[in-house]
């Protein structure tokens, strides 16, 4: 009987860890804002509206200081994207790492 209870408790613990890992972290939220800033300056690579949908869905669950930092990341990325010598690297970032946030969803952000 004890073995069954231990196994049951372990399965509940594993399920709670799995559901917690599906959540989008604050770091992912900041990265998505950076991607939106890049996409708003580098036209034709990623639609900023698709990133905006992801950001709006996740914004409500964030502390005020995280939202403030996300706005800073957005502005910093916009400024960085204006630099012509960085355009190739930033375009690669948009077509690579930023794709995790385009469709939205926590499972995509973990890729």
C-alpha positions in Angstrom: 0.0 0.0 0.0 2.8 2.4 0.8 4.4 1.7 -2.5 1.2 2.6 -4.3 0.9 5.9 -2.3 4.5 6.8 -3.0 4.1 6.1 -6.7 0.9 8.2 -6.8 2.6 11.1 -5.0 5.6 10.9 -7.4 3.3 11.0 -10.5 1.5 14.1 -9.1 4.8 15.7 -8.5 5.9 14.9 -12.1 2.7 16.3 -13.5 3.0 19.5 -11.6 6.6 20.0 -12.8 5.5 19.3 -16.4 2.7 21.9 -16.2 5.1 24.4 -14.6 7.6 24.0 -17.4 4.9 24.9 -20.0 4.7 28.4 -18.6 6.5 31.2 -20.5 9.3 32.7 -18.3 10.0 36.3 -17.8 13.1 35.8 -19.9 11.1 34.5 -22.8 8.7 37.5 -22.4 11.7 39.9 -22.6 13.1 38.0 -25.6 9.7 38.3 -27.4 9.7 42.0 -26.8 13.2 42.3 -28.2 12.0 40.3 -31.3 9.1 42.7 -31.7 11.5 45.7 -31.6 13.6 44.1 -34.3 10.7 43.2 -36.4 9.3 46.7 -36.3 12.5 48.1 -37.8 13.5 45.3 -40.2 10.6 45.0 -42.6 9.5 41.9 -44.3 11.2 39.3 -42.1 8.6 38.7 -39.3 5.2 40.3 -38.9 5.3 42.4 -35.6 1.6 41.8 -35.2 2.1 38.1 -34.6 4.7 38.9 -31.9 2.4 41.4 -30.4 -0.4 38.8 -30.0 2.0 36.6 -28.0 3.2 39.6 -25.9 -0.3 40.7 -25.1 -1.3 37.2 -24.1 1.6 37.0 -21.7 1.7 40.6 -20.4 -1.1 40.2 -17.8 0.8 37.5 -15.9 3.9 39.7 -15.5 5.0 41.9 -12.6 5.2 45.7 -13.3 9.0 45.8 -13.3 9.1 43.0 -15.9 6.7 44.8 -18.2 8.8 48.0 -17.8 12.0 46.0 -18.6 10.2 44.5 -21.6 9.4 48.0 -22.9 13.1 48.9 -22.5 14.1 45.8 -24.4 11.7 46.7 -27.2 13.2 50.2 -27.5 16.8 49.0 -27.3 16.1 46.5 -30.1 14.5 49.1 -32.3 17.6 51.3 -31.9 20.0 48.4 -32.6 18.0 47.4 -35.7 18.6 50.9 -37.2 22.3 50.1 -37.5 23.0 48.9 -41.1 26.1 46.9 -40.1 24.1 44.7 -37.8 21.3 44.0 -40.1 22.4 40.6 -41.3 22.9 39.3 -37.7 19.6 40.7 -36.5 17.8 39.3 -39.5 19.3 35.9 -38.6 18.0 36.3 -35.1 14.5 37.1 -36.4 14.4 34.1 -38.7 15.9 31.9 -36.0 15.3 32.4 -32.3 12.4 34.8 -32.7 10.4 32.2 -34.6 9.6 30.6 -31.2 7.4 33.6 -30.3 5.7 34.2 -33.7 3.0 31.6 -33.4 2.8 32.1 -29.6 2.5 29.5 -27.0 4.8 28.2 -24.3 5.7 25.0 -26.0 7.2 26.9 -29.0 9.1 29.3 -26.7 11.1 26.4 -25.3 12.6 25.4 -28.6 
